[in-house]
Amino acid sequence: MNQSRRNMLKLGGIALAAIPVVAFAAKNDAMRSSMKYKDSPEGEKNCSNCLQFVPGKTAADLGGCKLFPGDTEVSPKGYCVAWSKKA
């Protein structure tokens, strides 16, 4: 197998692996938009005290949200209309 064919196969494999990531990103953008997500709190309501929030390594780090699968760029100071107070 020549070098250019190997490179093409490597790039093809990388491209195929990236498809689900791009699909999640597009899905999450639509979900963020429909949930009116923003990086700032709404009064006392913020992601860090929401039932759906999955915290990052520290309290100040970006985390995730159960409503945005695979998304790890949710601000603990953010807010969306799906906010539900932690018990």
DSSP file (Angstrom, degrees, kcal/mol; ACC not computed):
  #  RESIDUE AA STRUCTURE BP1 BP2  ACC     N-H-->O    O-->H-N    N-H-->O    O-->H-N    TCO  KAPPA ALPHA  PHI   PSI    X-CA   Y-CA   Z-CA
    1    1 A M              0   0    0      0, 0.0     2,-0.1     0, 0.0     0, 0.0   0.000 360.0 360.0 360.0 132.7    0.0    0.0    0.0
    2    2 A N     >  -     0   0    0      1,-0.1     4,-1.8     4,-0.0     3,-0.3  -0.361 360.0-107.3 -83.4 166.4    1.5    3.4   -0.9
    3    3 A Q  H  > S+     0   0    0      1,-0.2     4,-2.4     2,-0.2     5,-0.2   0.860 115.3  54.0 -61.0 -41.3    1.8    6.3    1.5
    4    4 A S  H  > S+     0   0    0      1,-0.2     4,-2.1     2,-0.2    -1,-0.2   0.866 107.8  50.5 -66.9 -34.4   -1.0    8.4   -0.1
    5    5 A R  H  > S+     0   0    0     -3,-0.3     4,-2.4     2,-0.2    -1,-0.2   0.900 109.9  50.8 -68.4 -40.1   -3.5    5.6    0.3
    6    6 A R  H  X S+     0   0    0     -4,-1.8     4,-2.5     2,-0.2    -2,-0.2   0.927 110.7  48.8 -61.6 -45.0   -2.6    5.2    3.9
    7    7 A N  H  X S+     0   0    0     -4,-2.4     4,-2.7     1,-0.2     5,-0.2   0.909 110.5  51.1 -61.5 -41.9   -3.0    8.9    4.6
    8    8 A M  H  X S+     0   0    0     -4,-2.1     4,-2.4     1,-0.2    -1,-0.2   0.912 110.9  48.2 -63.0 -42.2   -6.4    8.8    2.8
    9    9 A L  H  X S+     0   0    0     -4,-2.4     4,-2.2     2,-0.2    -1,-0.2   0.889 111.5  50.3 -66.7 -38.6   -7.5    5.9    5.0
   10   10 A K  H  X S+     0   0    0     -4,-2.5     4,-2.3     2,-0.2    -2,-0.2   0.949 112.9  45.7 -62.0 -48.7   -6.3    7.6    8.2
   11   11 A L  H  X S+     0   0    0     -4,-2.7     4,-2.5     1,-0.2    -2,-0.2   0.873 111.5  53.0 -64.1 -36.7   -8.2   10.8    7.3
   12   12 A G  H  X S+     0   0    0     -4,-2.4     4,-2.3    -5,-0.2    -1,-0.2   0.906 109.5  48.8 -64.1 -41.0  -11.3    8.8    6.3
   13   13 A G  H  X S+     0   0    0     -4,-2.2     4,-2.1     2,-0.2    -2,-0.2   0.901 111.7  48.9 -64.7 -41.3  -11.2    7.1    9.7
   14   14 A I  H  X S+     0   0    0     -4,-2.3     4,-1.5     2,-0.2    -2,-0.2   0.913 111.0  50.8 -64.2 -42.5  -10.8   10.4   11.5
   15   15 A A  H  X S+     0   0    0     -4,-2.5     4,-0.9     1,-0.2    -2,-0.2   0.910 110.1  49.1 -63.0 -42.5  -13.7   11.9    9.5
   16   16 A L  H >< S+     0   0    0     -4,-2.3     3,-0.5     1,-0.2    -1,-0.2   0.888 110.0  51.7 -64.2 -38.4  -16.0    9.0   10.3
   17   17 A A  H 3X S+     0   0    0     -4,-2.1     4,-0.5     1,-0.2    -1,-0.2   0.800 107.2  54.5 -67.6 -27.6  -15.1    9.2   14.0
   18   18 A A  H 3X S+     0   0    0     -4,-1.5     4,-2.4     1,-0.2     5,-0.2   0.689  86.7  81.6 -80.3 -19.4  -16.0   12.9   14.0
   19   19 A I  H <X S+     0   0    0     -4,-0.9     4,-2.5    -3,-0.5    -1,-0.2   0.919  91.9  46.6 -57.1 -48.8  -19.5   12.5   12.5
   20   20 A P  H  > S+     0   0    0      0, 0.0     4,-2.7     0, 0.0    -1,-0.2   0.883 111.7  52.8 -62.3 -34.7  -21.2   11.6   15.9
   21   21 A V  H  X S+     0   0    0     -4,-0.5     4,-2.3     2,-0.2    -2,-0.2   0.928 111.1  45.6 -64.2 -45.1  -19.4   14.5   17.6
   22   22 A V  H  X S+     0   0    0     -4,-2.4     4,-2.4     2,-0.2    -1,-0.2   0.892 112.2  52.0 -64.8 -39.5  -20.6   17.0   15.0
   23   23 A A  H  X S+     0   0    0     -4,-2.5     4,-2.5    -5,-0.2    -2,-0.2   0.920 110.3  48.0 -63.7 -44.0  -24.1   15.5   15.2
   24   24 A F  H  X S+     0   0    0     -4,-2.7     4,-3.2     2,-0.2     5,-0.2   0.917 110.8  52.0 -60.9 -43.3  -24.1   15.9   19.0
   25   25 A A  H  X S+     0   0    0     -4,-2.3     4,-2.3     2,-0.2    -2,-0.2   0.919 111.8  45.3 -61.0 -44.4  -22.9   19.5   18.7
   26   26 A A  H  X S+     0   0    0     -4,-2.4     4,-2.0     2,-0.2    -1,-0.2   0.912 114.5  48.7 -66.1 -41.7  -25.7   20.3   16.2
   27   27 A K  H  X S+     0   0    0     -4,-2.5     4,-2.4     1,-0.2    -2,-0.2   0.923 112.8  47.9 -63.1 -44.5  -28.3   18.6   18.4
   28   28 A N  H  X S+     0   0    0     -4,-3.2     4,-3.4     2,-0.2     5,-0.2   0.862 107.8  55.1 -67.4 -35.9  -27.1   20.4   21.5
   29   29 A D  H  X S+     0   0    0     -4,-2.3     4,-2.3    -5,-0.2    -1,-0.2   0.928 111.2  45.4 -60.6 -44.0  -27.1   23.8   19.7
   30   30 A A  H  X S+     0   0    0     -4,-2.0     4,-2.6     2,-0.2    -2,-0.2   0.910 115.1  47.3 -65.0 -42.0  -30.7   23.2   18.8
   31   31 A M  H  X S+     0   0    0     -4,-2.4     4,-2.2     2,-0.2    -2,-0.2   0.922 111.3  50.7 -66.8 -43.7  -31.5   22.1   22.4
   32   32 A R  H  <>S+     0   0    0     -4,-3.4     5,-2.7     1,-0.2     4,-0.3   0.920 112.8  47.6 -57.8 -43.6  -29.6   25.0   23.9
   33   33 A S  H ><5S+     0   0    0     -4,-2.3     3,-1.2    -5,-0.2    -2,-0.2   0.931 112.2  47.3 -65.1 -46.1  -31.6   27.4   21.7
   34   34 A S  H 3<5S+     0   0    0     -4,-2.6    -1,-0.2     1,-0.3    -2,-0.2   0.802 114.4  47.7 -67.7 -27.7  -35.0   25.8   22.4
   35   35 A M  T 3<5S-     0   0    0     -4,-2.2    46,-2.7    -5,-0.2    47,-0.3   0.398 109.5-126.2 -90.6   2.1  -34.2   25.9   26.2
   36   36 A K  T < 5 -     0   0    0     -3,-1.2    -3,-0.2    -4,-0.3    -4,-0.1   0.880  39.2-171.2  54.3  42.6  -33.0   29.5   25.9
   37   37 A Y      < +     0   0    0     -5,-2.7     2,-0.3    -6,-0.2    43,-0.2  -0.377   9.2 174.7 -64.4 139.5  -29.7   28.6   27.5
   38   38 A K  B     -A   79   0A   0     41,-2.3    41,-2.3     2,-0.2    37,-0.1  -0.970  39.7-121.7-142.6 158.0  -27.5   31.6   28.4
   39   39 A D  S    S+     0   0    0     -2,-0.3    38,-0.1    39,-0.2    41,-0.1   0.321  90.5  72.8 -83.9   8.6  -24.1   31.8   30.3
   40   40 A S  S    S-     0   0    0     39,-0.2    -2,-0.2    36,-0.0    38,-0.1  -0.917  85.1-106.4-124.2 151.5  -25.5   34.1   33.0
   41   41 A P        -     0   0    0      0, 0.0     2,-0.6     0, 0.0     5,-0.2  -0.203  15.5-132.8 -72.7 164.1  -27.9   33.4   35.9
   42   42 A E  B >   -B   45   0B   0      3,-2.7     3,-1.9    36,-0.2     2,-0.3  -0.837  69.7 -64.4-114.9  88.0  -31.5   34.4   36.1
   43   43 A G  T 3  S-     0   0    0     -2,-0.6    -1,-0.0     1,-0.3     0, 0.0  -0.541 117.6 -15.6  66.4-126.9  -31.7   35.8   39.6
   44   44 A E  T 3  S+     0   0    0     -2,-0.3     2,-0.6    -3,-0.1    -1,-0.3   0.528 117.5 100.4 -84.3  -7.2  -30.9   33.0   42.1
   45   45 A K  B <   +B   42   0B   0     -3,-1.9    -3,-2.7     3,-0.0     2,-0.3  -0.712  46.5 143.1 -85.1 119.2  -31.5   30.4   39.3
   46   46 A N    >   -     0   0    0     -2,-0.6     3,-1.5    -5,-0.2    33,-0.2  -0.965  61.4-101.7-149.6 165.2  -28.3   29.0   37.8
   47   47 A C  G >  S+     0   0    0     31,-2.1     3,-2.0    28,-0.3     6,-0.3   0.835 113.3  65.5 -59.2 -35.6  -27.0   25.7   36.5
   48   48 A S  G 3  S+     0   0    0     28,-2.6    -1,-0.3     1,-0.3    29,-0.1   0.747 109.1  39.0 -64.9 -21.0  -24.9   25.0   39.7
   49   49 A N  G <  S+     0   0    0     -3,-1.5    37,-1.9    27,-0.3     2,-0.4   0.086  96.4 108.6-113.0  24.6  -28.1   24.7   41.7
   50   50 A C  B X  S-C   85   0C   0     -3,-2.0     3,-0.9    35,-0.2    35,-0.2  -0.790  70.5-133.6-101.2 143.4  -30.1   22.9   39.0
   51   51 A L  T 3  S+     0   0    0     33,-3.5    34,-0.1    -2,-0.4    -1,-0.1   0.783 105.7  54.0 -61.2 -30.1  -31.1   19.3   39.2
   52   52 A Q  T 3  S+     0   0    0     32,-0.3    14,-2.5    30,-0.1    -1,-0.2   0.629  84.5 107.1 -82.7 -15.0  -30.0   18.7   35.6
   53   53 A F  E <   -D   65   0D   0     -3,-0.9    12,-0.3    -6,-0.3    -5,-0.0  -0.429  52.5-159.5 -75.4 136.8  -26.4   20.1   36.0
   54   54 A V  E     -D   64   0D   0     10,-2.8    10,-3.3    -2,-0.2    20,-0.2  -0.945  27.0-131.8-112.6 106.3  -23.4   17.7   36.0
   55   55 A P        -     0   0    0      0, 0.0     7,-0.1     0, 0.0     4,-0.1  -0.116  11.3-126.6 -63.1 154.3  -20.6   19.6   37.8
   56   56 A G        -     0   0    0      5,-0.6     7,-0.1     2,-0.5     8,-0.0   0.010  49.4 -72.5 -78.7-165.1  -17.1   19.9   36.4
   57   57 A K  S    S+     0   0    0      5,-0.3     2,-0.3     2,-0.0     6,-0.1   0.852 120.4  22.0 -64.7 -36.0  -13.9   19.0   38.4
   58   58 A T  S >  S-     0   0    0      4,-0.1     3,-0.8     1,-0.0    -2,-0.5  -0.825  91.4-103.4-124.7 168.4  -14.2   22.1   40.6
   59   59 A A  T 3  S+     0   0    0     -2,-0.3    -3,-0.1     1,-0.2     4,-0.1   0.796 121.8  47.1 -62.0 -28.8  -17.2   24.3   41.4
   60   60 A A  T 3  S+     0   0    0      2,-0.1    -1,-0.2    -5,-0.1    17,-0.1   0.648  93.3  99.2 -88.1 -15.9  -15.9   27.0   38.9
   61   61 A D  S <  S-     0   0    0     -3,-0.8    -5,-0.6     1,-0.1     2,-0.1  -0.315  84.7 -97.6 -71.7 153.6  -15.2   24.6   36.0
   62   62 A L        -     0   0    0     13,-0.1    -5,-0.3    -7,-0.1    13,-0.2  -0.391  49.4-178.2 -62.9 146.9  -17.6   24.1   33.1
   63   63 A G  B     -F   74   0E   0     11,-3.1    11,-2.4    -7,-0.1     2,-0.2  -0.377  20.1 -98.0-126.9-153.6  -19.8   21.1   33.5
   64   64 A G  E     -D   54   0D   0    -10,-3.3   -10,-2.8     9,-0.2     2,-0.4  -0.666  19.5-134.4-125.7-178.5  -22.4   19.2   31.6
   65   65 A C  E >   -DE  53  68D   0      6,-0.6     3,-1.1     3,-0.5     6,-0.3  -0.998  16.2-134.7-142.2 138.5  -26.2   19.0   31.6
   66   66 A K  T 3  S+     0   0    0    -14,-2.5   -13,-0.1    -2,-0.4    -1,-0.1   0.740 109.7  54.9 -63.3 -21.8  -28.4   15.9   31.4
   67   67 A L  T 3  S+     0   0    0      1,-0.2    -1,-0.3   -15,-0.2   -14,-0.1   0.662 105.7  52.9 -85.1 -17.1  -30.5   17.7   28.7
   68   68 A F  B X  S-E   65   0D   0     -3,-1.1     3,-2.1     3,-0.1    -3,-0.5  -0.720  86.4-151.2-117.9  78.4  -27.4   18.3   26.5
   69   69 A P  T 3  S+     0   0    0      0, 0.0   -41,-0.1     0, 0.0     3,-0.1  -0.212  77.5   6.5 -57.5 132.1  -25.8   14.9   26.1
   70   70 A G  T 3  S+     0   0    0      1,-0.2     2,-0.5    -5,-0.1    -4,-0.1   0.361  94.8 129.9  80.9  -6.4  -22.1   14.9   25.5
   71   71 A D    <   +     0   0    0     -3,-2.1    -6,-0.6    -6,-0.3    -1,-0.2  -0.717  26.2 171.0 -85.6 122.4  -21.9   18.7   26.1
   72   72 A T        +     0   0    0     -2,-0.5    -8,-0.1    -8,-0.2    -1,-0.1   0.055  59.4  83.7-116.6  23.3  -19.2   19.6   28.6
   73   73 A E        +     0   0    0    -11,-0.1     2,-0.6     2,-0.1    -9,-0.2  -0.239  52.8 130.8-121.5  44.4  -19.3   23.4   28.1
   74   74 A V  B     -F   63   0E   0    -11,-2.4   -11,-3.1    -3,-0.2   -35,-0.1  -0.874  54.2-131.4 -99.9 124.5  -22.2   24.3   30.4
   75   75 A S    >   -     0   0    0     -2,-0.6     3,-1.8   -13,-0.2   -28,-0.3  -0.526   4.9-138.9 -75.0 135.3  -21.4   27.2   32.8
   76   76 A P  T 3  S+     0   0    0      0, 0.0   -28,-2.6     0, 0.0   -27,-0.3   0.734 109.7  52.1 -63.5 -18.7  -22.2   26.7   36.4
   77   77 A K  T 3  S+     0   0    0    -30,-0.2    -2,-0.1   -31,-0.2   -17,-0.0   0.360  93.5 105.0 -95.1   3.9  -23.4   30.3   36.3
   78   78 A G    <   -     0   0    0     -3,-1.8   -31,-2.1   -32,-0.1     2,-0.3  -0.071  51.7-159.6 -77.0-179.4  -25.6   29.6   33.3
   79   79 A Y  B     +A   38   0A   0    -41,-2.3   -41,-2.3   -33,-0.2     2,-0.3  -0.979  12.2 176.1-158.9 148.5  -29.4   29.3   33.1
   80   80 A C    >   -     0   0    0     -2,-0.3     3,-1.7   -43,-0.2   -44,-0.2  -0.948  46.7-100.7-147.5 169.5  -32.1   27.8   30.9
   81   81 A V  T 3  S+     0   0    0    -46,-2.7   -45,-0.1    -2,-0.3   -46,-0.0   0.603 115.4  67.3 -70.4 -10.8  -35.9   27.5   31.1
   82   82 A A  T 3  S+     0   0    0    -47,-0.3    -1,-0.3     2,-0.0   -30,-0.1   0.340  71.7 141.0 -87.9   7.3  -35.6   23.8   32.1
   83   83 A W    <   +     0   0    0     -3,-1.7     2,-0.4   -33,-0.1   -33,-0.1  -0.218  26.1 179.4 -54.1 133.8  -34.0   24.9   35.5
   84   84 A S        -     0   0    0    -37,-0.1   -33,-3.5     0, 0.0   -32,-0.3  -0.968  31.2-112.1-141.6 122.4  -35.2   22.8   38.4
   85   85 A K  B     -C   50   0C   0     -2,-0.4   -35,-0.2   -35,-0.2     2,-0.1  -0.226  30.4-117.5 -59.4 134.7  -34.0   23.4   41.9
   86   86 A K              0   0    0    -37,-1.9    -1,-0.1     1,-0.1   -35,-0.0  -0.427 360.0 360.0 -65.9 145.4  -31.8   20.7   43.5
   87   87 A A              0   0    0     -2,-0.1    -1,-0.1   -36,-0.0    -2,-0.1   0.472 360.0 360.0 -76.7 360.0  -33.4   19.1   46.5
